[in-house]
Amino acid sequence: MAITHSHKLVLPADANHHGTLYAGAMLRLVLEAGYATAWKHIGPEANLVLRRVLNMECLRPVPVGVVVEIQGAVLHRTAAYLVCGLVGMPLDDGTQWAEALFGFAQVSPDGKLTHFPASLPAVSRPAGEVWERLEKRMNKLLRLR
């Protein structure tokens, strides 16, 4: 089980009229962290596209000037599709600011769905209540298909 850590300084360009991280910038940050998580899991042969945003929740406002951390882990994988869980780690007051589940597909150079490389690390949920909560949410959402 590997956790990917991403960090980003929230700049004024990322802010809404309240001076906090706006939804579009949050989506960009979490998507970049999700892609990095999926890519690190697959390795240099990764050719990934975002297939589905299963869930994304902003749990609290994030002010300009804060360096945020997003932790990511692969929670589910099939032959050509995987789901990354992403957690906006606690800020100074100990509260998490975001949770998300993003699905990525492996595609060939011509953009058609293809299998992941044969030898990949095992998928296992990291320890902790937040990861357990994300895994349960993912399992509910994957059943909707």
Helices and strands as residue ranges (DSSP letters): E 4-9, G 12-14, H 23-42, E 48-58, E 67-77, E 81-88, E 98-106, H 129-142
